[in-house]
Amino acid sequence: MPIDTQTIDALLGQLRTQIRAGAGAAAAGAHAAAGAAKSGNAPDFAAALKASLEAVNSSQVQATQLAREFELGSNKASLSDVMVSMQKANLSFQQMVQVRNRLVSAYHDIMNMQV
């Protein structure tokens, strides 16, 4: 059975677009919180990180709820919707894990600097 790469590319493009849209919304919320917290225009890293964590959590909660509705036989949830939402939640979680790994690595680098 031949693999249709155009369909796979289209699905990946949709996932990337939705992830960017979710990340953009989280970043916009973080920038708004940063602007309210500080009088300057400097972004607040803690607020941005918190908003990103909340976006990842909400995507995982949404995917879990959709999966539960599908398991219960609800007409609102189709298998494709469940699978897409689970993949989006997984990708956003993996992205957050990579950010955490980079932060830990940067922390170790800073701690190992000679003063």
N, C-alpha and C positions, 0 to 999 in steps of 0.2 A: 504494500500500500504506500504510494508516494506521499511525502510530507508536503503540505501546502504552506510554504514559508511566508507567502504574502498574508495569509490569514493570521499566522502566528505573529508576524511583524505588526499587523494592524492591532491585534489584541495587546501586544506589548506597548505600542504607542498610546493606546487608550489608558492603560495602567499608569504609564509614566505621566501622562497629562493629568490624570486624577490625583496622583501623588503630588505633582507640582502644585496643583490647585489647593490641595490640603495643606501642603507646606507653606504656600503663599498666604493662606488664611491664618495659619498659626503664626507666621512671621509678622503679618499685619497686626494681629492681636498683641504680639510681643512688642512691636514698635510703638503701638498706642499706649501700652502699659509703661514702656520705658519713657515715653514723652510725658506721661502724667507723673511718673515718679521723679524725674529730674527736670530741671529747668532748661538744661542745654539740649543739644541735638544728638548727643552721644547715645548709642544704643546700650541698653542694659542687658548684659549677657545672661544674667540669672533669669530675667523675665523671658528672654527668648528661649532659653533652655526649658524653662517650666512650661511655656506654651507648646513647645515641641513635644514634651512628654505627655501633656494633656491631649494633644492631637493623636498621638500614637495610642494612648489609652482609649480614647473615644472610638477610634477605628476598630480596636480589638473588641470593645464592648458591643459595637454595632454588628460586627461579624458574628459574634457569639449569639446575639439575640436573633439574628437572621437564621443562623443554623438551627437554633432551638425551634423557631417558627416552622422551618422546613421539616424538622423531625416530627413535629406535632401535626403535620399535614395541612398547614395553613395555605390558603390560596395566594397570599401575598408574597411568599418566598418560593422562587424557582431554584432548581439545582445550580443553574449557571450563575444566578445572582449570589448564591451562597458561596460558590467556589471563587468568584471574582472578589467578593468582599473579604474572604479568608486570605486570599493571596495579597490583596492590598494591605491588610493588617500585618501579614507576615513580612512583606517588604518594608513597611514603615518600621516595624520592630527591628529588623536586621539593620536598617539604616541608623536607628538610634543606638544599637549596640556598637556599630562602627564609630559613631561620634563619641560614645563613652570610651572606647578603646583609645581613640586619638587623644582624648582629654587626659586619660591616665598616663599615656605615654609622654605627653607634654609635661605633666606634673612631675613625673620621674626625671625627665631631662632637666627641668628647672631645679629640682632638689639636688641633682648631681653636679650642678654648676659650681665652679670655684669662685669664691668671692674675695 
